[in-house]
């Protein structure tokens, strides 16, 4: 249980970042991922800019991790 308030989008970013870190540890190079959050998918595709500072921070962390993969596709 979280000890502080989380938005739905923050929780989804937390899960994405944890999953990406696990895949890096497994030395995965290429990923095809399916998502149900258009906010996150469009954000990571640079089709959306976050104005909320917390979501922008999550975006930056996820983007930095994603850059370590050779191929990543979300649909």
PQR file with spaces between the fields and no chain letter, atoms N, CA, C, O and H, PARSE charges and radii, in Angstrom:
ATOM       1  N    UNK     1       0.833   -1.179    0.000 -0.4000 1.5000
ATOM       2  CA   UNK     1       0.000    0.000    0.000 -0.0000 2.0000
ATOM       3  C    UNK     1       0.883    1.249    0.000  0.5500 1.7000
ATOM       4  O    UNK     1       1.884    1.313    0.714 -0.5500 1.4000
ATOM       5  N    UNK     2       0.502    2.229   -0.802 -0.4000 1.5000
ATOM       6  CA   UNK     2       1.268    3.461   -0.894 -0.0000 2.0000
ATOM       7  C    UNK     2       0.983    4.348    0.307  0.5500 1.7000
ATOM       8  O    UNK     2      -0.154    4.436    0.772 -0.5500 1.4000
ATOM       9  H    UNK     2      -0.311    2.177   -1.381  0.4000 1.0000
ATOM      10  N    UNK     3       2.030    5.010    0.809 -0.4000 1.5000
ATOM      11  CA   UNK     3       1.891    5.852    1.988 -0.0000 2.0000
ATOM      12  C    UNK     3       1.539    7.297    1.656  0.5500 1.7000
ATOM      13  O    UNK     3       1.418    8.119    2.564 -0.5500 1.4000
ATOM      14  H    UNK     3       2.953    4.939    0.432  0.4000 1.0000
ATOM      15  N    UNK     4       1.376    7.619    0.398 -0.4000 1.5000
ATOM      16  CA   UNK     4       1.031    8.976   -0.003 -0.0000 2.0000
ATOM      17  C    UNK     4       0.138    8.904   -1.233  0.5500 1.7000
ATOM      18  O    UNK     4       0.106    7.881   -1.917 -0.5500 1.4000
ATOM      19  H    UNK     4       1.474    6.951   -0.339  0.4000 1.0000
ATOM      20  N    UNK     5      -0.583    9.977   -1.519 -0.4000 1.5000
ATOM      21  CA   UNK     5      -1.535    9.929   -2.642 -0.0000 2.0000
ATOM      22  C    UNK     5      -0.832    9.803   -3.989  0.5500 1.7000
ATOM      23  O    UNK     5       0.162   10.477   -4.259 -0.5500 1.4000
ATOM      24  H    UNK     5      -0.557   10.808   -0.963  0.4000 1.0000
ATOM      25  N    UNK     6      -1.361    8.944   -4.806 -0.4000 1.5000
ATOM      26  CA   UNK     6      -0.871    8.710   -6.159 -0.0000 2.0000
ATOM      27  C    UNK     6      -2.032    8.879   -7.121  0.5500 1.7000
ATOM      28  O    UNK     6      -3.148    8.450   -6.828 -0.5500 1.4000
ATOM      29  H    UNK     6      -2.169    8.397   -4.587  0.4000 1.0000
ATOM      30  N    UNK     7      -1.784    9.496   -8.262 -0.4000 1.5000
ATOM      31  CA   UNK     7      -2.812    9.513   -9.302 -0.0000 2.0000
ATOM      32  C    UNK     7      -2.722    8.200  -10.072  0.5500 1.7000
ATOM      33  O    UNK     7      -1.733    7.473   -9.969 -0.5500 1.4000
ATOM      34  H    UNK     7      -0.878    9.845   -8.500  0.4000 1.0000
ATOM      35  N    UNK     8      -3.738    7.914  -10.825 -0.4000 1.5000
ATOM      36  CA   UNK     8      -3.753    6.721  -11.663 -0.0000 2.0000
ATOM      37  C    UNK     8      -2.568    6.733  -12.626  0.5500 1.7000
ATOM      38  O    UNK     8      -1.914    5.709  -12.825 -0.5500 1.4000
ATOM      39  H    UNK     8      -4.541    8.504  -10.909  0.4000 1.0000
ATOM      40  N    UNK     9      -2.291    7.897  -13.225 -0.4000 1.5000
ATOM      41  CA   UNK     9      -1.182    7.997  -14.180 -0.0000 2.0000
ATOM      42  C    UNK     9       0.168    7.824  -13.510  0.5500 1.7000
ATOM      43  O    UNK     9       1.075    7.241  -14.104 -0.5500 1.4000
ATOM      44  H    UNK     9      -2.822    8.729  -13.063  0.4000 1.0000
ATOM      45  N    UNK    10       0.325    8.316  -12.290 -0.4000 1.5000
ATOM      46  CA   UNK    10       1.577    8.111  -11.566 -0.0000 2.0000
ATOM      47  C    UNK    10       1.784    6.630  -11.283  0.5500 1.7000
ATOM      48  O    UNK    10       2.896    6.123  -11.433 -0.5500 1.4000
ATOM      49  H    UNK    10      -0.412    8.790  -11.807  0.4000 1.0000
ATOM      50  N    UNK    11       0.742    5.938  -10.881 -0.4000 1.5000
ATOM      51  CA   UNK    11       0.848    4.505  -10.600 -0.0000 2.0000
ATOM      52  C    UNK    11       1.215    3.729  -11.862  0.5500 1.7000
ATOM      53  O    UNK    11       2.005    2.786  -11.807 -0.5500 1.4000
ATOM      54  H    UNK    11      -0.161    6.350  -10.759  0.4000 1.0000
ATOM      55  N    UNK    12       0.642    4.123  -12.997 -0.4000 1.5000
ATOM      56  CA   UNK    12       0.972    3.444  -14.256 -0.0000 2.0000
ATOM      57  C    UNK    12       2.424    3.697  -14.653  0.5500 1.7000
ATOM      58  O    UNK    12       3.099    2.790  -15.141 -0.5500 1.4000
ATOM      59  H    UNK    12       0.000    4.889  -13.042  0.4000 1.0000
ATOM      60  N    UNK    13       2.908    4.918  -14.448 -0.4000 1.5000
ATOM      61  CA   UNK    13       4.312    5.210  -14.738 -0.0000 2.0000
ATOM      62  C    UNK    13       5.231    4.428  -13.806  0.5500 1.7000
ATOM      63  O    UNK    13       6.263    3.917  -14.240 -0.5500 1.4000
ATOM      64  H    UNK    13       2.359    5.654  -14.051  0.4000 1.0000
ATOM      65  N    UNK    14       4.864    4.329  -12.524 -0.4000 1.5000
ATOM      66  CA   UNK    14       5.660    3.531  -11.577 -0.0000 2.0000
ATOM      67  C    UNK    14       5.786    2.101  -12.081  0.5500 1.7000
ATOM      68  O    UNK    14       6.878    1.534  -12.088 -0.5500 1.4000
ATOM      69  H    UNK    14       4.026    4.743  -12.171  0.4000 1.0000
ATOM      70  N    UNK    15       4.671    1.520  -12.503 -0.4000 1.5000
ATOM      71  CA   UNK    15       4.686    0.137  -12.995 -0.0000 2.0000
ATOM      72  C    UNK    15       5.542    0.021  -14.257  0.5500 1.7000
ATOM      73  O    UNK    15       6.315   -0.927  -14.394 -0.5500 1.4000
ATOM      74  H    UNK    15       3.784    1.980  -12.498  0.4000 1.0000
ATOM      75  N    UNK    16       5.412    0.968  -15.166 -0.4000 1.5000
ATOM      76  CA   UNK    16       6.205    0.946  -16.398 -0.0000 2.0000
ATOM      77  C    UNK    16       7.693    1.018  -16.093  0.5500 1.7000
ATOM      78  O    UNK    16       8.480    0.258  -16.657 -0.5500 1.4000
ATOM      79  H    UNK    16       4.784    1.738  -15.054  0.4000 1.0000
ATOM      80  N    UNK    17       8.080    1.911  -15.217 -0.4000 1.5000
ATOM      81  CA   UNK    17       9.503    2.079  -14.884 -0.0000 2.0000
ATOM      82  C    UNK    17      10.058    0.820  -14.224  0.5500 1.7000
ATOM      83  O    UNK    17      11.173    0.398  -14.531 -0.5500 1.4000
ATOM      84  H    UNK    17       7.441    2.528  -14.759  0.4000 1.0000
ATOM      85  N    UNK    18       9.296    0.228  -13.330 -0.4000 1.5000
ATOM      86  CA   UNK    18       9.742   -1.022  -12.692 -0.0000 2.0000
ATOM      87  C    UNK    18       9.910   -2.112  -13.742  0.5500 1.7000
ATOM      88  O    UNK    18      10.913   -2.826  -13.745 -0.5500 1.4000
ATOM      89  H    UNK    18       8.391    0.571  -13.080  0.4000 1.0000
ATOM      90  N    UNK    19       8.927   -2.242  -14.635 -0.4000 1.5000
ATOM      91  CA   UNK    19       9.009   -3.265  -15.686 -0.0000 2.0000
ATOM      92  C    UNK    19      10.210   -3.041  -16.604  0.5500 1.7000
ATOM      93  O    UNK    19      10.911   -3.989  -16.956 -0.5500 1.4000
ATOM      94  H    UNK    19       8.112   -1.662  -14.632  0.4000 1.0000
ATOM      95  N    UNK    20      10.442   -1.796  -16.988 -0.4000 1.5000
ATOM      96  CA   UNK    20      11.581   -1.498  -17.864 -0.0000 2.0000
ATOM      97  C    UNK    20      12.910   -1.826  -17.182  0.5500 1.7000
ATOM      98  O    UNK    20      13.832   -2.335  -17.820 -0.5500 1.4000
ATOM      99  H    UNK    20       9.872   -1.025  -16.702  0.4000 1.0000
ATOM     100  N    UNK    21      13.003   -1.536  -15.894 -0.4000 1.5000
ATOM     101  CA   UNK    21      14.235   -1.856  -15.156 -0.0000 2.0000
ATOM     102  C    UNK    21      14.460   -3.359  -15.083  0.5500 1.7000
ATOM     103  O    UNK    21      15.595   -3.823  -15.189 -0.5500 1.4000
ATOM     104  H    UNK    21      12.254   -1.123  -15.375  0.4000 1.0000
ATOM     105  N    UNK    22      13.398   -4.113  -14.904 -0.4000 1.5000
ATOM     106  CA   UNK    22      13.514   -5.579  -14.869 -0.0000 2.0000
ATOM     107  C    UNK    22      13.992   -6.084  -16.230  0.5500 1.7000
ATOM     108  O    UNK    22      14.871   -6.942  -16.301 -0.5500 1.4000
ATOM     109  H    UNK    22      12.476   -3.735  -14.817  0.4000 1.0000
ATOM     110  N    UNK    23      13.418   -5.557  -17.302 -0.4000 1.5000
ATOM     111  CA   UNK    23      13.828   -5.978  -18.643 -0.0000 2.0000
ATOM     112  C    UNK    23      15.287   -5.637  -18.917  0.5500 1.7000
ATOM     113  O    UNK    23      15.986   -6.399  -19.585 -0.5500 1.4000
ATOM     114  H    UNK    23      12.703   -4.860  -17.245  0.4000 1.0000
ATOM     115  N    UNK    24      15.751   -4.500  -18.409 -0.4000 1.5000
ATOM     116  CA   UNK    24      17.171   -4.160  -18.558 -0.0000 2.0000
ATOM     117  C    UNK    24      18.045   -5.164  -17.817  0.5500 1.7000
ATOM     118  O    UNK    24      19.075   -5.598  -18.334 -0.5500 1.4000
ATOM     119  H    UNK    24      15.183   -3.881  -17.867  0.4000 1.0000
ATOM     120  N    UNK    25      17.638   -5.530  -16.616 -0.4000 1.5000
ATOM     121  CA   UNK    25      18.411   -6.509  -15.844 -0.0000 2.0000
ATOM     122  C    UNK    25      18.472   -7.853  -16.559  0.5500 1.7000
ATOM     123  O    UNK    25      19.456   -8.582  -16.435 -0.5500 1.4000
ATOM     124  H    UNK    25      16.802   -5.177  -16.195  0.4000 1.0000
ATOM     125  N    UNK    26      17.425   -8.181  -17.305 -0.4000 1.5000
ATOM     126  CA   UNK    26      17.394   -9.430  -18.068 -0.0000 2.0000
ATOM     127  C    UNK    26      18.124   -9.307  -19.402  0.5500 1.7000
ATOM     128  O    UNK    26      18.161  -10.252  -20.190 -0.5500 1.4000
ATOM     129  H    UNK    26      16.625   -7.590  -17.405  0.4000 1.0000
ATOM     130  N    UNK    27      18.706   -8.128  -19.646 -0.4000 1.5000
ATOM     131  CA   UNK    27      19.459   -7.828  -20.866 -0.0000 2.0000
ATOM     132  C    UNK    27      18.601   -7.938  -22.126  0.5500 1.7000
ATOM     133  O    UNK    27      19.075   -8.368  -23.177 -0.5500 1.4000
ATOM     134  H    UNK    27      18.677   -7.361  -19.005  0.4000 1.0000
ATOM     135  N    UNK    28      17.357   -7.552  -22.007 -0.4000 1.5000
ATOM     136  CA   UNK    28      16.454   -7.521  -23.144 -0.0000 2.0000
ATOM     137  C    UNK    28      16.841   -6.348  -24.036  0.5500 1.7000
ATOM     138  O    UNK    28      17.122   -5.258  -23.537 -0.5500 1.4000
ATOM     139  H    UNK    28      16.971   -7.203  -21.152  0.4000 1.0000
ATOM     140  N    UNK    29      16.858   -6.554  -25.327 -0.4000 1.5000
ATOM     141  CA   UNK    29      17.251   -5.500  -26.266 -0.0000 2.0000
ATOM     142  C    UNK    29      16.058   -4.905  -27.006  0.5500 1.7000
ATOM     143  O    UNK    29      16.039   -3.707  -27.291 -0.5500 1.4000
ATOM     144  H    UNK    29      16.629   -7.439  -25.733  0.4000 1.0000
ATOM     145  N    UNK    30      15.067   -5.730  -27.318 -0.4000 1.5000
ATOM     146  CA   UNK    30      13.941   -5.301  -28.129 -0.0000 2.0000
ATOM     147  C    UNK    30      12.635   -5.630  -27.407  0.5500 1.7000
ATOM     148  O    UNK    30      12.473   -6.722  -26.862 -0.5500 1.4000
ATOM     149  H    UNK    30      15.083   -6.703  -27.087  0.4000 1.0000
ATOM     150  N    UNK    31      11.708   -4.669  -27.410 -0.4000 1.5000
ATOM     151  CA   UNK    31      10.455   -4.847  -26.680 -0.0000 2.0000
ATOM     152  C    UNK    31       9.279   -4.396  -27.540  0.5500 1.7000
ATOM     153  O    UNK    31       9.337   -3.359  -28.201 -0.5500 1.4000
ATOM     154  H    UNK    31      11.840   -3.782  -27.853  0.4000 1.0000
ATOM     155  N    UNK    32       8.225   -5.183  -27.522 -0.4000 1.5000
ATOM     156  CA   UNK    32       6.929   -4.762  -28.045 -0.0000 2.0000
ATOM     157  C    UNK    32       6.003   -4.733  -26.840  0.5500 1.7000
ATOM     158  O    UNK    32       5.788   -5.753  -26.186 -0.5500 1.4000
ATOM     159  H    UNK    32       8.178   -6.026  -26.986  0.4000 1.0000
ATOM     160  N    UNK    33       5.462   -3.565  -26.552 -0.4000 1.5000
ATOM     161  CA   UNK    33       4.613   -3.429  -25.381 -0.0000 2.0000
ATOM     162  C    UNK    33       3.235   -2.942  -25.741  0.5500 1.7000
ATOM     163  O    UNK    33       3.057   -2.184  -26.695 -0.5500 1.4000
ATOM     164  H    UNK    33       5.637   -2.736  -27.083  0.4000 1.0000
ATOM     165  N    UNK    34       2.263   -3.381  -24.975 -0.4000 1.5000
ATOM     166  CA   UNK    34       0.890   -2.941  -25.159 -0.0000 2.0000
ATOM     167  C    UNK    34       0.501   -2.126  -23.941  0.5500 1.7000
ATOM     168  O    UNK    34       0.781   -2.512  -22.806 -0.5500 1.4000
ATOM     169  H    UNK    34       2.407   -3.997  -24.200  0.4000 1.0000
ATOM     170  N    UNK    35      -0.140   -1.004  -24.184 -0.4000 1.5000
ATOM     171  CA   UNK    35      -0.554   -0.164  -23.074 -0.0000 2.0000
ATOM     172  C    UNK    35      -1.977    0.310  -23.238  0.5500 1.7000
ATOM     173  O    UNK    35      -2.504    0.372  -24.349 -0.5500 1.4000
ATOM     174  H    UNK    35      -0.367   -0.691  -25.106  0.4000 1.0000
ATOM     175  N    UNK    36      -2.593    0.645  -22.119 -0.4000 1.5000
ATOM     176  CA   UNK    36      -3.956    1.142  -22.166 -0.0000 2.0000
ATOM     177  C    UNK    36      -4.041    2.618  -21.778  0.5500 1.7000
ATOM     178  O    UNK    36      -5.133    3.180  -21.706 -0.5500 1.4000
ATOM     179  H    UNK    36      -2.164    0.596  -21.216  0.4000 1.0000
ATOM     180  N    UNK    37      -2.901    3.237  -21.532 -0.4000 1.5000
ATOM     181  CA   UNK    37      -2.887    4.635  -21.145 -0.0000 2.0000
ATOM     182  C    UNK    37      -2.376    5.490  -22.304  0.5500 1.7000
ATOM     183  O    UNK    37      -1.174    5.564  -22.558 -0.5500 1.4000
ATOM     184  H    UNK    37      -2.014    2.780  -21.591  0.4000 1.0000
ATOM     185  N    UNK    38      -3.312    6.130  -23.000 -0.4000 1.5000
ATOM     186  CA   UNK    38      -2.907    6.977  -24.124 -0.0000 2.0000
ATOM     187  C    UNK    38      -2.060    8.147  -23.652  0.5500 1.7000
ATOM     188  O    UNK    38      -1.204    8.624  -24.396 -0.5500 1.4000
ATOM     189  H    UNK    38      -4.289    6.069  -22.794  0.4000 1.0000
ATOM     190  N    UNK    39      -2.279    8.612  -22.447 -0.4000 1.5000
ATOM     191  CA   UNK    39      -1.482    9.699  -21.908 -0.0000 2.0000
ATOM     192  C    UNK    39      -0.011    9.300  -21.857  0.5500 1.7000
ATOM     193  O    UNK    39       0.858   10.077  -22.253 -0.5500 1.4000
ATOM     194  H    UNK    39      -2.975    8.225  -21.842  0.4000 1.0000
ATOM     195  N    UNK    40       0.270    8.103  -21.376 -0.4000 1.5000
ATOM     196  CA   UNK    40       1.652    7.639  -21.266 -0.0000 2.0000
ATOM     197  C    UNK    40       2.216    7.272  -22.640  0.5500 1.7000
ATOM     198  O    UNK    40       3.344    7.644  -22.964 -0.5500 1.4000
ATOM     199  H    UNK    40      -0.435    7.471  -21.055  0.4000 1.0000
ATOM     200  N    UNK    41       1.453    6.556  -23.437 -0.4000 1.5000
ATOM     201  CA   UNK    41       1.937    6.153  -24.758 -0.0000 2.0000
ATOM     202  C    UNK    41       2.222    7.378  -25.622  0.5500 1.7000
ATOM     203  O    UNK    41       3.277    7.463  -26.249 -0.5500 1.4000
ATOM     204  H    UNK    41       0.537    6.254  -23.174  0.4000 1.0000
ATOM     205  N    UNK    42       1.294    8.317  -25.657 -0.4000 1.5000
ATOM     206  CA   UNK    42       1.505    9.529  -26.456 -0.0000 2.0000
ATOM     207  C    UNK    42       2.618   10.390  -25.878  0.5500 1.7000
ATOM     208  O    UNK    42       3.340   11.050  -26.626 -0.5500 1.4000
ATOM     209  H    UNK    42       0.437    8.248  -25.147  0.4000 1.0000
ATOM     210  N    UNK    43       2.764   10.394  -24.579 -0.4000 1.5000
ATOM     211  CA   UNK    43       3.869   11.129  -23.963 -0.0000 2.0000
ATOM     212  C    UNK    43       5.214   10.558  -24.358  0.5500 1.7000
ATOM     213  O    UNK    43       6.127   11.302  -24.713 -0.5500 1.4000
ATOM     214  H    UNK    43       2.178    9.858  -23.971  0.4000 1.0000
ATOM     215  N    UNK    44       5.342    9.240  -24.298 -0.4000 1.5000
ATOM     216  CA   UNK    44       6.602    8.595  -24.648 -0.0000 2.0000
ATOM     217  C    UNK    44       6.904    8.695  -26.134  0.5500 1.7000
ATOM     218  O    UNK    44       8.063    8.620  -26.542 -0.5500 1.4000
ATOM     219  H    UNK    44       4.600    8.635  -24.009  0.4000 1.0000
ATOM     220  N    UNK    45       5.869    8.864  -26.943 -0.4000 1.5000
ATOM     221  CA   UNK    45       6.065    9.056  -28.388 -0.0000 2.0000
ATOM     222  C    UNK    45       6.295   10.533  -28.707  0.5500 1.7000
ATOM     223  O    UNK    45       6.348   10.916  -29.876 -0.5500 1.4000
ATOM     224  H    UNK    45       4.927    8.924  -26.612  0.4000 1.0000
ATOM     225  N    UNK    46       6.429   11.349  -27.686 -0.4000 1.5000
ATOM     226  CA   UNK    46       6.636   12.797  -27.822 -0.0000 2.0000
ATOM     227  C    UNK    46       5.507   13.493  -28.580  0.5500 1.7000
ATOM     228  O    UNK    46       5.723   14.507  -29.244 -0.5500 1.4000
ATOM     229  H    UNK    46       6.386   11.037  -26.736  0.4000 1.0000
ATOM     230  N    UNK    47       4.312   12.938  -28.472 -0.4000 1.5000
ATOM     231  CA   UNK    47       3.134   13.564  -29.074 -0.0000 2.0000
ATOM     232  C    UNK    47       2.364   14.374  -28.030  0.5500 1.7000
ATOM     233  O    UNK    47       1.376   15.031  -28.356 -0.5500 1.4000
ATOM     234  H    UNK    47       4.136   12.114  -27.933  0.4000 1.0000
ATOM     235  N    UNK    48       2.808   14.326  -26.803 -0.4000 1.5000
ATOM     236  CA   UNK    48       2.134   15.022  -25.718 -0.0000 2.0000
ATOM     237  C    UNK    48       3.186   15.544  -24.762  0.5500 1.7000
ATOM     238  O    UNK    48       4.149   14.839  -24.462 -0.5500 1.4000
ATOM     239  H    UNK    48       3.611   13.792  -26.538  0.4000 1.0000
ATOM     240  N    UNK    49       3.025   16.757  -24.281 -0.4000 1.5000
ATOM     241  CA   UNK    49       3.942   17.326  -23.290 -0.0000 2.0000
ATOM     242  C    UNK    49       3.209   17.448  -21.962  0.5500 1.7000
ATOM     243  O    UNK    49       2.073   17.920  -21.903 -0.5500 1.4000
ATOM     244  H    UNK    49       2.242   17.331  -24.525  0.4000 1.0000
ATOM     245  N    UNK    50       3.870   17.018  -20.910 -0.4000 1.5000
ATOM     246  CA   UNK    50       3.280   17.075  -19.576 -0.0000 2.0000
ATOM     247  C    UNK    50       3.502   18.447  -18.957  0.5500 1.7000
ATOM     248  O    UNK    50       4.623   18.956  -18.936 -0.5500 1.4000
ATOM     249  H    UNK    50       4.793   16.634  -20.958  0.4000 1.0000
ATOM     250  N    UNK    51       2.439   19.034  -18.461 -0.4000 1.5000
ATOM     251  CA   UNK    51       2.549   20.289  -17.735 -0.0000 2.0000
ATOM     252  C    UNK    51       2.699   20.042  -16.235  0.5500 1.7000
ATOM     253  O    UNK    51       3.258   20.866  -15.511 -0.5500 1.4000
ATOM     254  H    UNK    51       1.528   18.621  -18.478  0.4000 1.0000
ATOM     255  N    UNK    52       2.197   18.907  -15.785 -0.4000 1.5000
ATOM     256  CA   UNK    52       2.291   18.569  -14.365 -0.0000 2.0000
ATOM     257  C    UNK    52       3.730   18.165  -14.047  0.5500 1.7000
ATOM     258  O    UNK    52       4.260   17.254  -14.682 -0.5500 1.4000
ATOM     259  H    UNK    52       1.743   18.238  -16.373  0.4000 1.0000
ATOM     260  N    UNK    53       4.372   18.820  -13.079 -0.4000 1.5000
ATOM     261  CA   UNK    53       5.795   18.541  -12.816 -0.0000 2.0000
ATOM     262  C    UNK    53       6.082   17.094  -12.413  0.5500 1.7000
ATOM     263  O    UNK    53       7.123   16.551  -12.782 -0.5500 1.4000
ATOM     264  H    UNK    53       3.941   19.560  -12.563  0.4000 1.0000
ATOM     265  N    UNK    54       5.192   16.474  -11.677 -0.4000 1.5000
ATOM     266  CA   UNK    54       5.429   15.088  -11.261 -0.0000 2.0000
ATOM     267  C    UNK    54       5.366   14.147  -12.454  0.5500 1.7000
ATOM     268  O    UNK    54       6.216   13.269  -12.600 -0.5500 1.4000
ATOM     269  H    UNK    54       4.346   16.915  -11.378  0.4000 1.0000
ATOM     270  N    UNK    55       4.363   14.324  -13.309 -0.4000 1.5000
ATOM     271  CA   UNK    55       4.272   13.466  -14.491 -0.0000 2.0000
ATOM     272  C    UNK    55       5.434   13.716  -15.434  0.5500 1.7000
ATOM     273  O    UNK    55       5.921   12.787  -16.078 -0.5500 1.4000
ATOM     274  H    UNK    55       3.672   15.037  -13.190  0.4000 1.0000
ATOM     275  N    UNK    56       5.880   14.957  -15.520 -0.4000 1.5000
ATOM     276  CA   UNK    56       7.042   15.258  -16.355 -0.0000 2.0000
ATOM     277  C    UNK    56       8.287   14.529  -15.834  0.5500 1.7000
ATOM     278  O    UNK    56       9.097   14.041  -16.622 -0.5500 1.4000
ATOM     279  H    UNK    56       5.484   15.711  -14.996  0.4000 1.0000
ATOM     280  N    UNK    57       8.436   14.459  -14.527 -0.4000 1.5000
ATOM     281  CA   UNK    57       9.566   13.733  -13.944 -0.0000 2.0000
ATOM     282  C    UNK    57       9.488   12.246  -14.277  0.5500 1.7000
ATOM     283  O    UNK    57      10.491   11.644  -14.658 -0.5500 1.4000
ATOM     284  H    UNK    57       7.778   14.855  -13.887  0.4000 1.0000
ATOM     285  N    UNK    58       8.303   11.648  -14.135 -0.4000 1.5000
ATOM     286  CA   UNK    58       8.136   10.240  -14.506 -0.0000 2.0000
ATOM     287  C    UNK    58       8.466   10.029  -15.980  0.5500 1.7000
ATOM     288  O    UNK    58       9.127    9.055  -16.339 -0.5500 1.4000
ATOM     289  H    UNK    58       7.488   12.137  -13.824  0.4000 1.0000
ATOM     290  N    UNK    59       8.009   10.935  -16.826 -0.4000 1.5000
ATOM     291  CA   UNK    59       8.291   10.860  -18.254 -0.0000 2.0000
ATOM     292  C    UNK    59       9.801   10.861  -18.500  0.5500 1.7000
ATOM     293  O    UNK    59      10.304   10.039  -19.265 -0.5500 1.4000
ATOM     294  H    UNK    59       7.471   11.727  -16.535  0.4000 1.0000
ATOM     295  N    UNK    60      10.516   11.769  -17.863 -0.4000 1.5000
ATOM     296  CA   UNK    60      11.967   11.868  -18.053 -0.0000 2.0000
ATOM     297  C    UNK    60      12.671   10.581  -17.627  0.5500 1.7000
ATOM     298  O    UNK    60      13.564   10.099  -18.323 -0.5500 1.4000
ATOM     299  H    UNK    60      10.107   12.437  -17.241  0.4000 1.0000
ATOM     300  N    UNK    61      12.269   10.027  -16.485 -0.4000 1.5000
ATOM     301  CA   UNK    61      12.884    8.785  -15.994 -0.0000 2.0000
ATOM     302  C    UNK    61      12.615    7.649  -16.985  0.5500 1.7000
ATOM     303  O    UNK    61      13.536    6.927  -17.366 -0.5500 1.4000
ATOM     304  H    UNK    61      11.543   10.418  -15.919  0.4000 1.0000
ATOM     305  N    UNK    62      11.358    7.492  -17.400 -0.4000 1.5000
ATOM     306  CA   UNK    62      11.015    6.421  -18.343 -0.0000 2.0000
ATOM     307  C    UNK    62      11.745    6.608  -19.667  0.5500 1.7000
ATOM     308  O    UNK    62      12.256    5.640  -20.230 -0.5500 1.4000
ATOM     309  H    UNK    62      10.610    8.079  -17.090  0.4000 1.0000
ATOM     310  N    UNK    63      11.801    7.828  -20.169 -0.4000 1.5000
ATOM     311  CA   UNK    63      12.473    8.108  -21.439 -0.0000 2.0000
ATOM     312  C    UNK    63      13.960    7.762  -21.360  0.5500 1.7000
ATOM     313  O    UNK    63      14.516    7.208  -22.308 -0.5500 1.4000
ATOM     314  H    UNK    63      11.386    8.615  -19.712  0.4000 1.0000
ATOM     315  N    UNK    64      14.602    8.082  -20.244 -0.4000 1.5000
ATOM     316  CA   UNK    64      16.020    7.748  -20.068 -0.0000 2.0000
ATOM     317  C    UNK    64      16.244    6.244  -20.067  0.5500 1.7000
ATOM     318  O    UNK    64      17.243    5.766  -20.606 -0.5500 1.4000
ATOM     319  H    UNK    64      14.150    8.532  -19.474  0.4000 1.0000
ATOM     320  N    UNK    65      15.343    5.506  -19.477 -0.4000 1.5000
ATOM     321  CA   UNK    65      15.476    4.044  -19.474 -0.0000 2.0000
ATOM     322  C    UNK    65      15.233    3.495  -20.880  0.5500 1.7000
ATOM     323  O    UNK    65      15.972    2.629  -21.347 -0.5500 1.4000
ATOM     324  H    UNK    65      14.532    5.894  -19.039  0.4000 1.0000
ATOM     325  N    UNK    66      14.206    3.995  -21.546 -0.4000 1.5000
ATOM     326  CA   UNK    66      13.848    3.511  -22.881 -0.0000 2.0000
ATOM     327  C    UNK    66      14.997    3.694  -23.866  0.5500 1.7000
ATOM     328  O    UNK    66      15.182    2.867  -24.759 -0.5500 1.4000
ATOM     329  H    UNK    66      13.606    4.698  -21.166  0.4000 1.0000
ATOM     330  N    UNK    67      15.752    4.743  -23.717 -0.4000 1.5000
ATOM     331  CA   UNK    67      16.873    5.004  -24.624 -0.0000 2.0000
ATOM     332  C    UNK    67      17.936    3.914  -24.564  0.5500 1.7000
ATOM     333  O    UNK    67      18.779    3.826  -25.457 -0.5500 1.4000
ATOM     334  H    UNK    67      15.602    5.414  -22.992  0.4000 1.0000
ATOM     335  N    UNK    68      17.909    3.103  -23.549 -0.4000 1.5000
ATOM     336  CA   UNK    68      18.901    2.031  -23.409 -0.0000 2.0000
ATOM     337  C    UNK    68      18.535    0.775  -24.203  0.5500 1.7000
ATOM     338  O    UNK    68      19.350   -0.139  -24.325 -0.5500 1.4000
ATOM     339  H    UNK    68      17.224    3.175  -22.824  0.4000 1.0000
ATOM     340  N    UNK    69      17.315    0.724  -24.743 -0.4000 1.5000
ATOM     341  CA   UNK    69      16.885   -0.395  -25.558 -0.0000 2.0000
ATOM     342  C    UNK    69      17.151   -0.082  -27.022  0.5500 1.7000
ATOM     343  O    UNK    69      17.088    1.077  -27.433 -0.5500 1.4000
ATOM     344  H    UNK    69      16.652    1.466  -24.644  0.4000 1.0000
ATOM     345  N    UNK    70      17.446   -1.105  -27.806 -0.4000 1.5000
ATOM     346  CA   UNK    70      17.718   -0.878  -29.223 -0.0000 2.0000
ATOM     347  C    UNK    70      16.407   -0.716  -30.001  0.5500 1.7000
ATOM     348  O    UNK    70      16.384   -0.027  -31.021 -0.5500 1.4000
ATOM     349  H    UNK    70      17.497   -2.046  -27.473  0.4000 1.0000
ATOM     350  N    UNK    71      15.330   -1.330  -29.543 -0.4000 1.5000
ATOM     351  CA   UNK    71      14.055   -1.248  -30.248 -0.0000 2.0000
ATOM     352  C    UNK    71      12.926   -1.387  -29.238  0.5500 1.7000
ATOM     353  O    UNK    71      12.890   -2.341  -28.461 -0.5500 1.4000
ATOM     354  H    UNK    71      15.348   -1.890  -28.714  0.4000 1.0000
ATOM     355  N    UNK    72      12.011   -0.433  -29.254 -0.4000 1.5000
ATOM     356  CA   UNK    72      10.887   -0.446  -28.328 -0.0000 2.0000
ATOM     357  C    UNK    72       9.663    0.069  -29.053  0.5500 1.7000
ATOM     358  O    UNK    72       9.668    1.182  -29.578 -0.5500 1.4000
ATOM     359  H    UNK    72      12.041    0.342  -29.885  0.4000 1.0000
ATOM     360  N    UNK    73       8.615   -0.735  -29.085 -0.4000 1.5000
ATOM     361  CA   UNK    73       7.371   -0.358  -29.755 -0.0000 2.0000
ATOM     362  C    UNK    73       6.226   -0.517  -28.764  0.5500 1.7000
ATOM     363  O    UNK    73       6.052   -1.575  -28.160 -0.5500 1.4000
ATOM     364  H    UNK    73       8.610   -1.639  -28.659  0.4000 1.0000
ATOM     365  N    UNK    74       5.454    0.545  -28.606 -0.4000 1.5000
ATOM     366  CA   UNK    74       4.220    0.481  -27.808 -0.0000 2.0000
ATOM     367  C    UNK    74       3.038    0.559  -28.746  0.5500 1.7000
ATOM     368  O    UNK    74       3.035    1.342  -29.696 -0.5500 1.4000
ATOM     369  H    UNK    74       5.596    1.405  -29.097  0.4000 1.0000
ATOM     370  N    UNK    75       2.028   -0.260  -28.475 -0.4000 1.5000
ATOM     371  CA   UNK    75       0.800   -0.188  -29.270 -0.0000 2.0000
ATOM     372  C    UNK    75      -0.388   -0.385  -28.375  0.5500 1.7000
ATOM     373  O    UNK    75      -1.526   -0.362  -28.844 -0.5500 1.4000
ATOM     374  H    UNK    75       2.030   -0.896  -27.703  0.4000 1.0000
